[in-house]
Amino acid sequence: MNTKVLIEAIGYTGSALVLVSFLMVSVVKLRIVNTIGSVIFTIYAFIIHSYPTAIMNLCLVMINIYYLVKMSNTSQNAREYDLVKVSPDDSMLQYTIERQKDDVEKYFPGTTDMVSDTNTAFIVCYKGAPVGVFAGTKDENGCVDILIDYCVPEYRDFSIGKFLYANLQAEGISSVTFSGPDTYHQEYLSKNNFTKSGDRYLKVL
């Protein structure tokens, strides 16, 4: 591979990553991939002496890093979240689940029509907008068996889970269990300190 082809390959790689980043639903993943693409494209721009392009991409890198640091600060994010207790048949809860039904069913199969049969439900809001739902059945000991613990794709950076479990105890909940399929949840359960107990996961609050 000669030098010219290598330089062009660097440019195409950077451009491709920047474009691919805009196809991502998760804001965190978008910014990470966009940052990598912008760094590569900055190198390419310096190689071909296109300094305005290099400066623009350096600015994009710094902007992305700023927001990634801000999003990683869960204490900052927690100040933007609100936990709203609702009844299981609450219209806003049902609306939020229905709006994301296909995605909810992917992660919690067969549950969207069962929410009204639970006795405990919350909506997590970010700056007033619903971004997560939590529903389950609480027993007389304050333990909730989770049916759904869902957040919209844009907010899957684990900060909602940390906020949720930090605030459930104040709602009279002493522990939570999850016995549904864990195909998509193992990392989330691990990060939120659930422990495997038989055929279910347990977290004491």
Buried (B, 14 or more C-beta within 10 A) or exposed (E): EEEEEEBEEBBEBBBEBBEEBEEBEBBBBBBBBBBBBBBBBBBBBBBEEBEEBBEBBBEBBEBBEEBBEEBEEBEEBBEEBBBBEBEBEBEEBBEBBEEBEEBBBEBBEEBBEBBEEBEBBBBBBBEEEBBBBBBBBBEEEBBBBBBBBBBBEBBBBBBBBBBBBBBBEEBEBBBBBBBBEBEEBEEBBEEBEBEEEEEBBBBEB
